[in-house]
Structure formats: structure tokens, C-alpha cells
Amino acid sequence: MNMMPNKVVSATEFKAKCLGLIDELEDHGGTITVTKRGRPVATVAPAKPKRYKSPRNCLAGKIEIVGDIVNEDTSHLWNCLREDFD
């Protein structure tokens, strides 16, 4: 991917070639400075990709675990099911 040099275009040219210019930005990077009567009025640049945020520790400090969630006695749930089959 070759870096597109910073380009300067008039507002009229930008309006006429907008989609093509945006495709160039996407493919090659760089920036486009849009001018009106020779004065810069806007700069167009590629959007930065959204950074990946790990879900690890996203609930830290927001929830509380009460009791033993690993060795919980669930035998009463199974007894309830057995009664339905008797």
C-alpha cells in the first residue's frame, strides 16, 4: 500500500470527484485538503480503525458473587425432577 501524498483540491473538484477521492484515501491513506477560493476549509482523512477491547475484567467492581458457585449443592433440583417421573 503506497501512501497517497497529501492532496489539495478545490471544493468544486471535491464535489465532482468525492467518491473517487474517498476510494483513494481508503486504498492509499494520506489526507485531502479542500479549499474554497484558495483557502483551506476542510481536511479529509481515513477513519481510524476501532481498537479491540478485551471483555476481560469488564464486570470488575460491578457485581458481587455470594456463596460458593463451584461446589453449590443442587441435589434438591434433581429430587424435584425425579418426583415428576414417579
Stockholm file with secondary structure:
# STOCKHOLM 1.0

chainA/1-86         MNMMPNKVVSATEFKAKCLGLIDELEDHGGTITVTKRGRPVATVAPAKPKRYKSPRNCLAGKIEIVGDIVNEDTSHLWNCLREDFD
#=GR chainA/1-86 SS CCCCCCEEEEHHHHHHHHHHHHHHHHHHCCCEEEEETTEEEEEECCCCCCCCCCCTTTTTTTCCCCSCSSSCCCHHHHHHHHHHHC
#=GC SS_cons        CCCCCCEEEEHHHHHHHHHHHHHHHHHHCCCEEEEETTEEEEEECCCCCCCCCCCTTTTTTTCCCCSCSSSCCCHHHHHHHHHHHC
//
